[in-house]
Amino acid sequence: MSRTLYRVSSLIVVFCCAILFVACSNGGFVPRCLSPGDCPNGRACLPDGACQTNPAENAKPDASSPTEKPTPEPVVPDTKETTVPDTKEPVTPEKAPTERPIEQKPDTSEQISPLCGMLQYMTPLGVATGSKLTFSVHGKDFPQDSKIVFDGKELTTKWINATKVETTLDLKGEITREVLVFLRCSAGKTIAKGFIIAPPGPGPQLDGMSPAVLGLSQIQPTFTLSLKTKFLPTGGRTYVRFIPRNAPTKWFDIGGSDVKIVHPALVEVTLRQKSGFALGEYDVMIMDRYKRFTNTQKLTVVSAHCVNKTQEVFKQNSGKVDILLVIDSSASMGDEQYELAKNANVLLNSLNQNKVDYQIGVTTVDVDGVQGTPGCLFGTTKIVTSSTPNALSTLQTNIKVGTGGSALEKGLESIKQTLSPAMLNNPNCNKGFLRQDADLMILIVTDEMDQSPSTVQTYINDLKALKASPYQVKVLGLLGGRNICRAFPYPRYQAVIKAFSGKEIAYCNIADDLAYRELLGMIPGLRDAFALKHKATPSSVTVKVNGVATTQWRLTHTDVTTVTFGSTAVPPAGGIVDISYTPVNPVSDTITKTG
């Protein structure tokens, strides 16, 4: 056993000595020393007891080790060099890759190039579908090979000069949308800009402005400028542009919450001190939601302006109204239907006296199909007009819808279905009932709360979508039973009535001639009287209807002045009534009021 341990110990010692010899010979570690003779290869013994790592100058290799090579002097890197050396092994000819490099194909995609110039604006920016017109692109540095690309199609283009090119647009059959326009040339293309294809119909018009003269001091801090318009679509972004006549390139727009479309005939613009107005004359125009500009009107801004002459503008009703009677057909409504039919003459007399071009249809609150077809107007003659033979008796028959309908009254859902495209296009139901140029009036007659499935706001939005302006929709209510004359909690119906500035009365008041007439008086007809905001000096009043002066009117005075037209001079449907006068008590600004 002891002999075996001795042999193992001897082997370990020999192995360690071999490692030490190799390490010292190759500089693997720094040996310790007391004198120069302790260091291998003639290396010097340093004061700290370590052998010098570099061979002594002119030192010769140890003769006892003829095969040992001296340790090469390490290369000291140049610390001034900032380039990181390439540590990759160089590729020798034997290791060179044999595969062919990937061929780089030229990029043939279209790139925006300054050599094609700069597209700055277009005229027009939008136009109605179906139009055919000259379309111009303006900018700078347009090359002669420039082509207009409209919605991805390259059009035949006429190069006018380096700042203008034009083409002919034919928008027949196009749908309303926004398209991109850019110029293409041999070098690439320009940036793209948006162009609006608007719905069919005439573009917006600016017919007047009030005041036409404005004192700069009046904008403290704000002032409301009123613009009379035609064919102006509601909704979307609408801007009013002010162009100084002495510096046309320094125009500015007012938009957002400072532009209010009261209805399609009136726009109110809030001017602010920070808007940028200065003394001088401005051309004013409107850009509608489809980027179409109106004609211009002149606004003069002076240092101070005291206005004694006041102008008020009114828009006559359309004179056309489509009336939808929504009648509860549940078991409890027999007496109510009888009373409503009995008083149908009051409704027709009111319409005829006000020279209203009317259509009347009747539906129920039953959308479950228990009695009749949901959404389909009742009666053999489904639409009653002033020219319907025996109009009164026909309407009375239609009103008596019966009491066999569903016990789940869903009046709001019924209105939605009745006025849906499916029913309005059905020749056996409601086709022809809803006219585009007519107002819509809905009269709800029920003694129960609404149980329709959707939210109230959903039904309000659906009704608003039927007309260009929410002012063209009116919702009225005869709510409750005939024997209980008190307010009823019908929150869903009441919310819709309120949203369209309507009115409700308890059903028992149908027997009250005055209350019922007051309700029916909200049906839009042709107005013959227009109340002014201020009491007018009689001799100062002038009246125009559609721009033509007229004297067929009279004045009545209470706290305010009312202009009443004669029976043969009532302003026509949709007419503009312009009344100018000097108030008895002068006011500081001009007022435009459209009602």
C-alpha positions as CSV (number, residue, x, y, z in Angstrom):
1,M,0.0,0.0,0.0
2,S,2.8,2.4,0.9
3,R,4.6,1.6,-2.3
4,T,1.4,2.5,-4.3
5,L,1.1,5.9,-2.6
6,Y,4.7,6.6,-3.2
7,R,4.3,6.0,-6.9
8,V,1.2,8.2,-7.1
9,S,2.9,11.0,-5.3
10,S,5.9,10.8,-7.6
11,L,3.7,11.0,-10.7
12,I,1.9,14.1,-9.2
13,V,5.2,15.8,-8.6
14,V,6.5,15.1,-12.1
15,F,3.2,16.3,-13.6
16,C,3.3,19.6,-11.7
17,C,7.0,20.2,-12.6
18,A,6.1,19.6,-16.3
19,I,3.3,22.1,-16.2
20,L,5.6,24.6,-14.4
21,F,8.3,24.2,-17.0
22,V,5.9,24.7,-19.9
23,A,4.3,27.7,-18.4
24,C,7.5,29.3,-17.6
25,S,8.9,28.6,-21.1
26,N,5.8,30.1,-22.8
27,G,5.2,33.1,-20.5
28,G,1.9,31.6,-19.2
29,F,2.6,33.2,-15.8
30,V,5.2,35.4,-14.2
31,P,7.7,33.4,-12.1
32,R,9.0,34.9,-8.8
33,C,12.7,35.5,-8.1
34,L,15.3,36.6,-5.6
35,S,18.2,37.2,-8.0
36,P,18.7,37.3,-11.8
37,G,19.8,33.7,-11.8
38,D,16.3,32.6,-10.6
39,C,14.6,33.9,-13.9
40,P,14.6,31.7,-17.0
41,N,16.0,32.7,-20.4
42,G,18.2,35.4,-18.9
43,R,15.3,37.6,-17.9
44,A,15.9,40.2,-15.3
45,C,14.6,40.0,-11.7
46,L,12.5,43.1,-11.0
47,P,12.6,44.9,-7.6
48,D,9.1,43.6,-6.8
49,G,10.3,39.9,-7.0
50,A,8.8,39.2,-10.4
51,C,10.8,38.1,-13.5
52,Q,10.7,40.6,-16.4
53,T,8.1,39.6,-19.0
54,N,10.2,40.9,-21.9
55,P,13.4,39.1,-22.8
56,A,16.6,41.1,-21.9
57,E,18.0,43.1,-24.7
58,N,20.4,41.1,-26.8
59,A,19.7,38.0,-24.7
60,K,20.5,34.7,-26.3
61,P,18.5,31.5,-25.9
62,D,19.7,29.0,-23.4
63,A,22.0,26.5,-25.1
64,S,20.6,23.7,-23.0
65,S,17.3,24.2,-24.7
66,P,18.1,24.4,-28.4
67,T,14.5,23.7,-29.5
68,E,13.0,26.5,-27.3
69,K,12.0,29.7,-29.1
70,P,12.3,33.0,-27.4
71,T,9.0,34.6,-26.4
72,P,8.1,37.3,-29.0
73,E,7.8,40.8,-27.8
74,P,4.1,41.7,-27.5
75,V,2.7,44.3,-29.8
76,V,1.6,47.4,-28.0
77,P,-1.6,48.8,-29.6
78,D,-1.7,52.4,-30.7
79,T,-4.1,54.0,-28.3
80,K,-4.6,56.9,-30.7
81,E,-6.3,54.7,-33.3
82,T,-10.1,54.9,-32.9
83,T,-10.9,52.3,-35.5
84,V,-11.8,48.9,-34.1
85,P,-9.5,46.3,-35.8
86,D,-11.1,43.6,-37.8
87,T,-10.6,40.4,-35.7
88,K,-12.2,38.1,-38.3
89,E,-9.9,35.6,-39.9
90,P,-9.0,36.7,-43.4
91,V,-10.5,34.6,-46.1
92,T,-7.9,32.7,-47.9
93,P,-8.3,31.6,-51.5
94,E,-9.1,28.1,-50.3
95,K,-11.9,29.4,-48.1
96,A,-13.4,31.9,-50.5
97,P,-17.1,31.4,-51.1
98,T,-18.1,29.7,-54.3
99,E,-21.8,30.8,-54.5
100,R,-22.7,33.7,-56.7
101,P,-23.8,36.9,-55.0
102,I,-27.6,37.8,-55.0
103,E,-28.3,40.1,-57.9
104,Q,-29.7,43.5,-56.8
105,K,-32.6,44.4,-59.0
106,P,-33.3,48.1,-59.5
107,D,-36.2,49.6,-57.4
108,T,-38.9,50.3,-59.9
109,S,-41.5,51.5,-57.3
110,E,-42.7,55.1,-57.6
111,Q,-40.8,57.5,-55.3
112,I,-41.6,61.1,-54.3
113,S,-39.1,63.2,-56.2
114,P,-38.4,66.9,-55.8
115,L,-37.7,66.8,-59.6
116,C,-41.5,66.6,-60.1
117,G,-42.1,69.9,-58.3
118,M,-44.2,70.7,-55.3
119,L,-48.0,70.3,-55.3
120,Q,-49.4,73.2,-53.1
121,Y,-53.2,73.2,-53.8
122,M,-56.0,72.3,-56.2
123,T,-59.0,74.0,-57.6
124,P,-61.6,73.0,-56.7
125,L,-61.0,70.9,-53.6
126,G,-64.3,69.1,-53.9
127,V,-67.3,68.9,-56.3
128,A,-70.5,67.0,-56.6
129,T,-70.6,63.6,-58.2
130,G,-71.8,63.6,-61.7
131,S,-70.0,66.9,-62.5
132,K,-67.8,67.5,-65.5
133,L,-65.3,70.3,-65.0
134,T,-61.8,71.7,-65.5
135,F,-59.6,70.7,-62.6
136,S,-56.3,72.5,-61.9
137,V,-53.3,71.6,-59.8
138,H,-51.1,74.5,-58.6
139,G,-47.6,74.5,-57.2
140,K,-44.1,75.1,-58.4
141,D,-41.3,73.6,-60.6
142,F,-43.7,71.3,-62.5
143,P,-41.8,69.6,-65.4
144,Q,-43.5,69.6,-68.8
145,D,-44.1,65.8,-68.7
146,S,-46.3,66.1,-65.5
147,K,-49.4,64.0,-65.5
148,I,-52.3,64.3,-63.0
149,V,-53.1,61.1,-61.2
150,F,-56.6,61.1,-59.8
151,D,-57.7,58.2,-57.6
152,G,-54.9,56.0,-59.1
153,K,-55.8,56.9,-62.7
154,E,-53.4,58.9,-64.9
155,L,-55.4,61.6,-66.8
156,T,-54.7,63.5,-69.9
157,T,-53.0,66.6,-68.6
158,K,-52.4,70.1,-70.1
159,W,-49.2,71.7,-68.9
160,I,-49.9,75.4,-68.5
161,N,-46.6,76.5,-66.9
162,A,-44.3,75.4,-64.2
163,T,-46.9,76.4,-61.5
164,K,-50.1,75.0,-63.1
165,V,-51.4,72.0,-64.9
166,E,-55.0,71.1,-65.6
167,T,-57.3,68.3,-66.9
168,T,-61.0,67.6,-67.3
169,L,-62.7,65.6,-64.6
170,D,-65.8,63.6,-65.4
171,L,-67.3,62.3,-62.2
172,K,-70.3,60.6,-63.7
173,G,-71.2,57.5,-61.7
174,E,-68.7,58.2,-58.9
175,I,-69.7,57.7,-55.3
176,T,-69.2,60.2,-52.5
177,R,-65.7,59.7,-51.0
178,E,-62.2,61.2,-50.6
179,V,-59.6,60.4,-53.3
180,L,-55.9,61.2,-53.6
181,V,-54.4,63.4,-56.2
182,F,-50.7,63.8,-57.2
183,L,-48.5,64.6,-60.2
184,R,-46.4,62.0,-61.9
185,C,-43.4,62.7,-64.0
186,S,-40.4,60.7,-65.4
187,A,-38.5,61.2,-62.2
188,G,-41.2,60.0,-59.8
189,K,-44.1,61.8,-58.3
190,T,-45.1,64.6,-56.0
191,I,-46.8,64.4,-52.6
192,A,-50.5,63.6,-52.7
193,K,-53.4,65.7,-51.5
194,G,-57.1,64.8,-50.8
195,F,-60.0,65.7,-53.1
196,I,-63.7,65.2,-52.1
197,I,-66.3,63.8,-54.4
198,A,-69.5,65.3,-52.8
199,P,-73.1,64.0,-53.0
200,P,-75.2,65.1,-56.0
201,G,-76.9,68.5,-56.0
202,P,-75.9,72.2,-56.1
203,G,-73.0,73.5,-54.1
204,P,-73.3,75.8,-51.1
205,Q,-74.1,79.5,-51.7
206,L,-73.5,82.5,-49.5
207,D,-76.4,84.9,-50.0
208,G,-75.7,87.6,-47.4
209,M,-73.9,88.6,-44.3
210,S,-74.8,90.7,-41.3
211,P,-73.3,93.0,-40.4
212,A,-71.4,93.9,-43.6
213,V,-69.6,96.7,-41.7
214,L,-67.9,95.8,-38.4
215,G,-66.2,98.0,-35.9
216,L,-62.9,96.5,-34.7
217,S,-63.9,97.6,-31.2
218,Q,-67.0,95.4,-31.3
219,I,-64.9,92.3,-31.1
220,Q,-64.5,92.6,-27.3
221,P,-63.8,89.8,-26.6
222,T,-66.1,88.1,-29.2
223,F,-68.7,89.0,-31.8
224,T,-71.1,86.9,-33.7
225,L,-71.2,87.3,-37.5
226,S,-74.3,85.8,-39.3
227,L,-74.1,84.4,-42.7
228,K,-77.2,83.6,-44.9
229,T,-76.7,80.4,-46.9
230,K,-78.3,78.0,-49.3
231,F,-77.6,74.3,-50.0
232,L,-75.2,74.1,-47.1
233,P,-74.9,70.5,-45.7
234,T,-74.9,70.1,-42.0
235,G,-72.5,68.0,-40.0
236,G,-68.8,67.6,-40.6
237,R,-66.1,70.3,-40.6
238,T,-67.2,73.6,-41.9
239,Y,-64.8,76.6,-42.1
240,V,-65.3,80.3,-42.8
241,R,-62.4,81.9,-44.7
242,F,-61.4,85.6,-44.5
243,I,-59.2,86.9,-47.3
244,P,-57.8,90.5,-46.9
245,R,-58.3,92.3,-50.2
246,N,-55.0,94.2,-49.7
247,A,-53.1,90.9,-48.9
248,P,-54.9,87.9,-50.5
249,T,-52.1,85.5,-49.5
250,K,-52.6,86.2,-45.8
251,W,-56.1,84.6,-45.5
252,F,-57.1,82.7,-42.4
253,D,-59.9,80.3,-41.5
254,I,-62.2,80.1,-38.5
255,G,-63.7,76.7,-37.7
256,G,-64.5,74.2,-35.0
257,S,-66.8,75.3,-32.2
258,D,-66.6,78.9,-33.5
259,V,-68.7,78.0,-36.5
260,K,-72.3,77.0,-35.8
261,I,-74.7,75.8,-38.5
262,V,-78.0,76.9,-37.0
263,H,-79.7,75.3,-39.9
264,P,-78.9,75.1,-43.7
265,A,-79.9,78.8,-44.2
266,L,-77.9,80.3,-41.3
267,V,-74.4,80.0,-40.1
268,E,-73.1,81.9,-37.1
269,V,-69.4,82.6,-36.8
270,T,-67.7,83.7,-33.5
271,L,-65.1,86.3,-34.1
272,R,-62.4,86.7,-31.4
273,Q,-59.9,89.4,-30.6
274,K,-57.1,86.9,-31.4
275,S,-58.6,85.9,-34.8
276,G,-56.3,88.3,-36.6
277,F,-58.6,91.0,-37.9
278,A,-57.2,94.4,-38.9
279,L,-58.7,97.5,-40.5
280,G,-59.7,97.0,-44.2
281,E,-61.9,94.9,-46.5
282,Y,-62.2,91.1,-46.5
283,D,-63.7,88.6,-48.9
284,V,-65.7,86.1,-46.8
285,M,-66.5,82.6,-48.0
286,I,-67.6,79.3,-46.5
287,M,-65.9,75.9,-47.1
288,D,-68.4,73.1,-46.5
289,R,-67.7,69.6,-45.2
290,Y,-67.0,68.4,-48.8
291,K,-64.3,71.1,-49.3
292,R,-66.5,73.1,-51.6
293,F,-66.3,76.9,-51.4
294,T,-69.2,79.3,-51.7
295,N,-69.1,82.7,-53.5
296,T,-67.7,85.6,-51.5
297,Q,-69.3,88.5,-49.6
298,K,-67.5,91.7,-48.6
299,L,-66.9,92.5,-44.9
300,T,-65.5,95.9,-44.0
301,V,-63.7,96.3,-40.7
302,V,-63.4,99.9,-39.4
303,S,-62.0,101.3,-36.2
304,A,-65.3,102.0,-34.5
305,H,-68.9,101.4,-35.7
306,C,-72.2,102.4,-34.1
307,V,-75.1,100.7,-35.8
308,N,-78.6,102.1,-35.5
309,K,-80.1,100.2,-38.5
310,T,-80.9,96.6,-37.6
311,Q,-81.6,93.7,-39.9
312,E,-83.5,90.5,-39.2
313,V,-83.7,87.6,-41.6
314,F,-86.3,84.8,-41.4
315,K,-86.7,81.6,-43.5
316,Q,-90.2,80.6,-44.4
317,N,-91.2,77.1,-43.6
318,S,-91.2,74.6,-46.5
319,G,-95.0,74.4,-46.6
320,K,-94.7,70.7,-46.9
321,V,-95.1,68.2,-44.0
322,D,-95.4,64.5,-43.7
323,I,-97.4,63.5,-40.6
324,L,-97.0,60.1,-39.0
325,L,-99.6,59.1,-36.4
326,V,-98.3,56.4,-34.1
327,I,-101.4,54.9,-32.4
328,D,-101.5,52.4,-29.6
329,S,-103.5,49.3,-30.7
330,S,-103.6,47.5,-27.4
331,A,-106.8,46.5,-25.7
332,S,-107.1,49.6,-23.5
333,M,-107.1,52.1,-26.4
334,G,-110.6,51.7,-28.0
335,D,-112.1,54.9,-26.5
336,E,-109.0,56.9,-27.2
337,Q,-109.0,55.9,-30.9
338,Y,-112.7,56.9,-31.1
339,E,-111.9,60.4,-29.7
340,L,-108.9,60.9,-31.9
341,A,-110.9,60.0,-35.0
342,K,-113.8,62.2,-33.9
343,N,-111.3,65.2,-33.7
344,A,-109.6,64.4,-37.0
345,N,-111.4,67.4,-38.6
346,V,-109.5,69.7,-36.2
347,L,-106.3,68.4,-37.6
348,L,-107.3,68.7,-41.2
349,N,-108.8,72.2,-40.8
350,S,-105.6,73.4,-39.1
351,L,-103.5,72.1,-42.0
352,N,-105.8,73.6,-44.7
353,Q,-106.1,77.0,-43.0
354,N,-102.3,77.2,-42.9
355,K,-102.0,76.2,-46.6
356,V,-99.9,73.2,-45.7
357,D,-99.1,70.6,-48.4
358,Y,-99.5,67.5,-46.2
359,Q,-99.4,63.8,-46.2
360,I,-100.8,61.7,-43.3
361,G,-100.0,58.1,-42.6
362,V,-101.0,55.9,-39.6
363,T,-99.0,53.1,-37.9
364,T,-99.2,51.4,-34.5
365,V,-96.9,50.6,-31.6
366,D,-97.2,46.8,-32.4
367,V,-93.9,45.5,-34.0
368,D,-94.6,41.9,-33.1
369,G,-97.1,41.4,-36.0
370,V,-100.0,40.5,-33.7
371,Q,-102.2,42.9,-35.7
372,G,-101.1,44.0,-39.2
373,T,-97.7,44.1,-40.8
374,P,-95.1,45.8,-38.6
375,G,-94.0,49.1,-40.0
376,C,-96.6,49.1,-42.8
377,L,-99.1,52.0,-42.9
378,F,-102.7,51.2,-42.1
379,G,-105.7,51.5,-44.4
380,T,-106.6,50.9,-47.9
381,T,-105.6,54.4,-48.8
382,K,-102.4,54.5,-46.8
383,I,-101.4,58.1,-47.5
384,V,-104.0,60.8,-47.0
385,T,-103.5,64.2,-48.7
386,S,-105.5,67.3,-49.4
387,S,-106.4,65.9,-52.7
388,T,-107.6,62.5,-51.4
389,P,-111.4,62.0,-52.0
390,N,-113.3,62.1,-48.8
391,A,-110.0,62.8,-46.9
392,L,-111.7,63.2,-43.5
393,S,-113.6,59.9,-43.5
394,T,-110.6,58.1,-44.9
395,L,-108.4,59.4,-42.2
396,Q,-110.9,58.6,-39.5
397,T,-111.1,55.0,-40.8
398,N,-107.3,54.7,-40.7
399,I,-107.1,56.0,-37.2
400,K,-109.3,53.2,-35.9
401,V,-106.6,50.6,-36.0
402,G,-108.4,48.3,-33.5
403,T,-107.4,47.0,-30.1
404,G,-106.0,43.5,-31.0
405,G,-102.4,44.6,-31.1
406,S,-99.5,43.5,-29.0
407,A,-99.6,44.3,-25.3
408,L,-95.9,45.2,-25.5
409,E,-96.0,48.7,-26.8
410,K,-92.9,49.6,-28.8
411,G,-93.6,53.0,-30.3
412,L,-90.1,54.1,-30.9
413,E,-89.2,50.8,-32.7
414,S,-92.3,51.1,-34.7
415,I,-91.3,54.6,-35.9
416,K,-87.9,53.3,-36.9
417,Q,-89.4,50.4,-38.9
418,T,-92.1,52.5,-40.6
419,L,-89.5,55.0,-41.8
420,S,-86.9,52.4,-42.7
421,P,-85.7,52.1,-46.4
422,A,-87.3,48.7,-46.7
423,M,-90.8,50.1,-45.9
424,L,-90.3,53.4,-47.7
425,N,-89.4,51.6,-50.9
426,N,-92.2,49.0,-50.6
427,P,-95.0,49.9,-53.0
428,N,-97.5,47.9,-50.9
429,C,-96.7,49.8,-47.7
430,N,-95.1,53.3,-47.4
431,K,-93.6,54.2,-50.8
432,G,-93.9,57.9,-51.4
433,F,-94.7,58.8,-47.8
434,L,-91.4,60.5,-46.8
435,R,-90.6,63.4,-49.2
436,Q,-87.1,64.8,-49.2
437,D,-88.2,68.5,-49.3
438,A,-90.9,68.1,-46.6
439,D,-90.8,68.5,-42.8
440,L,-91.6,65.4,-40.8
441,M,-94.0,65.5,-37.8
442,I,-94.7,62.5,-35.6
443,L,-97.7,62.4,-33.2
444,I,-97.5,59.5,-30.6
445,V,-100.8,58.5,-29.1
446,T,-100.5,55.9,-26.2
447,D,-101.4,55.2,-22.6
448,E,-98.3,53.1,-21.9
449,M,-94.6,53.5,-21.6
450,D,-92.3,52.6,-24.5
451,Q,-90.8,49.1,-24.4
452,S,-88.6,49.3,-27.5
453,P,-85.3,47.3,-27.4
454,S,-82.8,50.0,-28.3
455,T,-81.6,53.0,-26.4
456,V,-83.5,56.3,-26.7
457,Q,-80.4,58.0,-28.2
458,T,-80.3,55.4,-30.9
459,Y,-83.8,56.3,-32.0
460,I,-83.0,60.0,-31.8
461,N,-80.0,59.5,-34.1
462,D,-82.1,57.5,-36.5
463,L,-84.7,60.3,-36.8
464,K,-82.0,63.0,-37.2
465,A,-80.5,61.0,-40.1
466,L,-83.7,61.2,-42.1
467,K,-83.4,64.9,-42.8
468,A,-80.6,67.4,-43.6
469,S,-81.4,69.4,-40.5
470,P,-82.9,68.3,-37.2
471,Y,-85.1,71.4,-37.4
472,Q,-87.1,69.5,-40.1
473,V,-88.3,66.9,-37.5
474,K,-90.9,67.5,-34.9
475,V,-92.2,64.9,-32.3
476,L,-95.5,65.5,-30.4
477,G,-97.3,63.4,-27.8
478,L,-100.8,62.7,-26.7
479,L,-99.9,60.6,-23.7
480,G,-102.1,58.9,-21.0
481,G,-105.7,57.7,-20.8
482,R,-108.8,59.8,-21.7
483,N,-110.1,59.7,-18.1
484,I,-106.9,60.6,-16.2
485,C,-105.8,64.2,-16.7
486,R,-102.4,64.5,-15.2
487,A,-98.7,64.3,-16.1
488,F,-97.5,60.8,-16.8
489,P,-94.0,59.3,-16.4
490,Y,-93.2,58.3,-20.0
491,P,-89.4,59.1,-19.9
492,R,-88.5,57.5,-23.2
493,Y,-91.2,59.2,-25.2
494,Q,-90.6,62.5,-23.4
495,A,-86.8,62.4,-24.1
496,V,-87.5,62.0,-27.8
497,I,-90.1,64.8,-27.8
498,K,-87.6,67.1,-26.0
499,A,-84.8,66.2,-28.4
500,F,-86.8,67.6,-31.3
501,S,-88.3,70.6,-29.4
502,G,-91.8,69.1,-29.5
503,K,-94.7,69.2,-27.1
504,E,-96.8,66.8,-25.1
505,I,-100.2,67.0,-23.5
506,A,-102.3,64.6,-21.6
507,Y,-104.6,62.6,-23.8
508,C,-107.7,63.9,-21.9
509,N,-107.0,67.3,-23.4
510,I,-108.0,66.1,-26.8
511,A,-111.5,67.3,-25.8
512,D,-110.1,70.7,-24.9
513,D,-110.2,72.5,-28.2
514,L,-107.6,75.1,-27.2
515,A,-105.1,72.7,-25.8
516,Y,-105.4,70.4,-28.8
517,R,-105.2,73.3,-31.2
518,E,-102.1,74.5,-29.4
519,L,-100.5,71.1,-30.0
520,L,-101.4,71.1,-33.6
521,G,-100.2,74.6,-34.0
522,M,-96.7,73.2,-33.8
523,I,-97.2,71.5,-37.1
524,P,-95.0,73.6,-39.5
525,G,-97.1,75.5,-42.0
526,L,-96.6,78.8,-44.0
527,R,-96.2,81.7,-41.6
528,D,-97.8,85.0,-42.3
529,A,-96.4,86.9,-39.2
530,F,-92.8,87.5,-38.1
531,A,-92.0,89.1,-34.7
532,L,-88.9,91.3,-34.5
533,K,-86.5,91.3,-31.7
534,H,-86.8,95.0,-31.0
535,K,-89.6,97.6,-31.2
536,A,-89.2,99.3,-34.5
537,T,-89.6,102.9,-35.6
538,P,-92.6,102.4,-38.0
539,S,-91.3,104.8,-40.8
540,S,-87.9,102.9,-40.9
541,V,-89.2,99.4,-41.7
542,T,-88.4,97.9,-45.1
543,V,-89.3,94.4,-46.1
544,K,-87.9,92.1,-48.8
545,V,-89.1,88.6,-49.8
546,N,-86.5,86.6,-51.7
547,G,-84.6,89.9,-52.4
548,V,-87.7,91.8,-53.8
549,A,-89.1,94.7,-51.9
550,T,-92.8,94.4,-50.9
551,T,-95.3,96.7,-49.2
552,Q,-98.1,94.1,-48.7
553,W,-97.7,93.9,-44.9
554,R,-98.8,95.7,-41.8
555,L,-97.2,96.4,-38.4
556,T,-98.5,95.7,-34.9
557,H,-96.7,97.0,-31.8
558,T,-96.6,95.5,-28.3
559,D,-93.3,95.1,-26.5
560,V,-91.9,94.2,-29.9
561,T,-93.0,94.8,-33.5
562,T,-94.6,92.1,-35.6
563,V,-94.7,92.2,-39.4
564,T,-97.9,90.5,-40.8
565,F,-98.4,89.8,-44.5
566,G,-101.7,90.0,-46.3
567,S,-103.5,86.7,-47.2
568,T,-102.4,87.0,-50.8
569,A,-98.8,88.0,-50.0
570,V,-97.7,85.2,-47.6
571,P,-94.0,84.4,-48.3
572,P,-93.7,81.2,-50.4
573,A,-92.3,77.9,-49.0
574,G,-88.6,78.2,-48.2
575,G,-88.6,82.0,-48.9
576,I,-86.2,84.4,-47.3
577,V,-87.9,87.3,-45.4
578,D,-85.5,90.2,-44.9
579,I,-86.7,93.0,-42.5
580,S,-84.6,96.1,-41.9
581,Y,-85.5,98.8,-39.3
582,T,-84.3,101.3,-36.8
583,P,-85.1,100.3,-33.2
584,V,-86.8,102.8,-31.0
585,N,-84.0,102.3,-28.6
586,P,-80.7,102.1,-30.7
587,V,-78.7,98.9,-30.4
588,S,-74.9,98.6,-30.7
589,D,-74.8,95.9,-33.4
590,T,-76.7,94.5,-36.3
591,I,-78.8,91.4,-35.6
592,T,-79.6,88.6,-37.9
593,K,-82.3,86.2,-36.8
594,T,-83.6,83.4,-38.9
595,G,-86.7,81.7,-37.6
